[in-house]
Amino acid sequence: MQDISRKLRKEALYLSHRCGDGNLQSVFSCIDIVWVLYDKVMNWSPEKARDDNRDFFIISKGQATLALYPVLIEKGMFDEKEVAREIGNFNSRYCIQTDLTKFQGGIENNAGSLGHGLPFAVGVAYANKIKHSQSLVYVLCGDGEFCEGTMWESCIFSSARHLDNLCIIIDDNDSVGAMVEMGDMQQKLQAFGFDVLKVNGHNLIELEETFMKLKTQKSGRPRAIIAKTKRGYGSQTMEQNDIWFHKSPNEVELSILQKEIDEF
C-alpha cells in the first residue's frame, strides 16, 4: 500500500475519533478510489471548485464521507486543523454526511439516504449535456445501493439520453451479497447500455489506467467502473471485525489502528 493511502486512512481515523462517529469499513474500502479521481483523473482543483467547466464528484454512498474530507484536505481545499476542530460539532459544516448548503465549493451534493446520489449525478450530467459543457460527472456508489429502484431508473435514463459524460463507480465490497444475490453486475449494466470495466479498487495505478481508458472512449454511452474492494482494507482489525462498520475509535483504539495501517 502506498504512503498516500496510509496517510489518508490515518486522517480518516483521526477525524472519526474527533467526531465520535463514522462508517470506517466503508471509508477504507473506497478512499483509494476518491484519491485517484482527485489526484489523477478529474479536471478539478481548489481554484476551479466553482468553475462551470470543472468535473463533478458526487458521493452517493454518503456513509463514506470521511473518505472525501482527507482527500480535500490533501488537495488544499480544506484546512486540516479546522476540519479536526469542527467536525461533528453542532452547526458545523463538516458533517458525517455531506451537506452542499454549507459550502461554497468542494462539496457537490447532499448525502444521506442511499439511492439518491446517482439520480442527482444523472441530473447534473444531463444539464451539462444540454449546455454543451465539457464537464464530466463521477458518482461513487455502493454495491448495496443497487437494491434501490432509483438506481436502475437512473441507469435507464442515462442510457436513453446518451450521457457519455457520466461515470458510475461502484465500490463493490460485497455488501449487497449479505442481502441478495445480484448476479453479474457487469452484464446487468451492459444490458442497460453502459460501457463497463472492472478494476482492483485498491491499486492506484490500475485505477488511474482504468479511469483514463474509459475517459478516452467515444462510444456515446454512459460509463461504469466496478471497483473490487474490501471493507476495512488497510487495517487487519477492520477487515476482520464488522463492528467497525459503524464505530469510531477511542484514543487507545486510534493508536492501535494507526499502527496497523503503518504496518499493513
N, C-alpha and C positions, 0 to 999 in steps of 0.2 A: 504494500500500500504506500502511495506517495506521501511525502511530507505534508502537502496541502490538504490531503484527505484527512490526515490525522489532526491537523490544526483546526479544520472546520468542525470535526466531530467533538473535539475538546471544547471549542467555543459553544457549540450547541448544548453540550452537557452543562457547562457553566451557566448559560442562560436559563436552562431548565431548573437548575439549582436555585438561581436567583428568584425566579417567579413561582417556584413551588408547583410546577405543572409541566406537562409535556408527554407526547407520544413518541418516545425516543426510538423504539424499534422502527417505527415508520420513518422517522427523520433519518436514521442511519442507513436505511435501505435506499434512499433517493438523493442524498446530499451530493454524491459524486455527479449525478446527472445535472443537478442545478448548477454546480460549479462549471462544468464543461460548457453548458449553454451560455453562461455569462462571460466566461473567460475566452472561449474559442469560437463560438458559433454566432451569437446574436449581434446584430447591429445595435449596440446599446452601450452607454456609458453614463456616469452621473451627469455629465454635461448635456446628454441627449435625453435625459429621463422624462422630459415633457415635449420632446420634438415629435411632430406629427409623423415623421418618417422613421421613427425608431421601431425596432422589433419589440413585440409584446411577450411577456411571460405571465401566464395565468396559472395560479396554483389551485387546482380543483380539489386535490386531497388536502384540505386545509389543516388537518391534524399534523401535517408535516411543515407547518410554517416555520418552525425552528430550524429547518434546513435552509430557509431563504435568508433569514437575518444574518447569519455568519457570512454568507456569500456577499451580501450587500455591504457588510462591514469591510470585508476584504477588498472589495472593489472601490471603496471610498465613498459610498453613498450615505452610510450611517456612521456615527461615531460609536466606537465600541464601549467606551465608558458610559455614554448616555444611555445606550440600549440596556446595559447591565444594571444601571441605576434605576431605570424607569420601568423595565419590562414587567408586566403583570400588575402594576400599581393601578389604583382606581383612577380612571380617566386618562391613563397612559395611552399614547398612540401605538405603542409596541404591545399588541395583543397576542394571545396564544393562537388566534386565528386572524388572518389579515383583514384589515379594515381600510378600504380605499378612502373613506371620508376623512381620515385623519392625516393624510399625506398629500403633499404637492409633488408627486413624482416618486418612483421607486416601487410602489405597490400598485398593482393594476386592477385588483378585484377584491370584493368581499368574499371571505370563505366561511364555511360553517357546515351546513347540511351537504352531504355528499350528493353528487349528481348534478350540481348547479354550475360548476366551473366550466365544464365543456360547453353547455349551451351559451354561456356568456362569451367564451372564446370564439365560438362559431359566429355570434353576432358581431364581434369585433372584426373578424376576418371578412365577413360579408360586407360590412360597412367599408372596409378598406378596399375591397374589390370594386364597389360602386364608385369610390373616389379615385380609382386607378392608382392607389398607393402601392409602393414597393415594399411596405412593411410586411413582415412575416409574424405569425402568431403561433407561439408554442404553448401548449397546455399540458401540465403534469397531472395525470390521473392515477388513481389506484386501481389495481385489477378488481378489487371488491366493488368499486363504483359501477362496474358494468352489470351489476344486478339491478341497477336503476333504469327504468324505461326511458328517462330523459336522455341517457347516454346514446341509446340506439336511435332515438328520434333525431338527435343532433347529427349522428353519422349519416342518416338518410338525407337530411337537408344539405350537409356538407358535400356529399357526392352529387346531389341533384343540381347544386349551384357551382359545381366545379371549383371548390375552394382549395386550389393548389397553393394558397398562401397559409394554409393551416397545417400544423404538425401536432398530432397527439402523441404524447409519450406515456406509455403505460408502465408504471412501476410494478412489475409482476413479481411480487414477493410471496406469492401463493396464499394470499389472504382469502381469495374467493374460494379456493379449494376446500376451506374449512366449512363452507356454507353450501356450495352447489358445484356440480361438475359442469364447467363451461364448455368443454370440448376444445377444439383447436382455435384459439383466438386469432391467429394469423389468417386462417381460412375464412373465419367469420368476417373480419374486417375487409378482406379482399372481396368477399361476396357483396359487401356494402359499397364497393367501389374505391377502396383505398390502395395506395402503394404501401407495402408493409415490409419492414426489415426487423430482424431480431439482433440483439446485442447483449454482451455482458455488461450489466449496468454498473459494475464496479471497476471496469477497466477504462481509465481516462482516455487512452489512445484509441481504443476501439470505439468508444462513444463519439469522440471527435470525428473519426473517419466515417462513421455511420451517419451522423448528422449531416456532414458535408456531402456525402453521396446522395442522400435524399434531397438536399437543398439544391443540388445542381441538376436533378432530373426535371425534365419539362414534359410531363405527361398530361397535365391538365386535371389531375386527380388530387384529392387531399392525401396527406401522408400520415403514417403512423409508425412509431418505433416501439417495439415490445422489448423492454429492458429487463432481463432476468436478474433479479436481486435476491438478497437475503435480509430478512428482518433483523435489525440489530447488528448488521455487518460492521466489523471493526472492533467489536467487544465480544469476547467469548461468553461472558456472563449474559449479555443481552441477547445473543443468538440462542442461548440455551434456556433462558427463563422468561416466559411470556408475561411475567408480572411487569416487565418493562415496556409493555405495550402502552400502558398509561401509568407512569410513575416518574417522579423527579428524584434525583439523588440528594441525600443529606451530605454533610461535609465529609464523613468517613467514606461513604459510597462514591462521592465525587473523586476523591483521591485514588481509590481503588480502580475505578473505571478509566480514569485518565491514564493511569499506569498501564492498564490493559491495552488501551489504544496505542500507546507508545511501543508496546511490545508485540503488537499484532502482526 
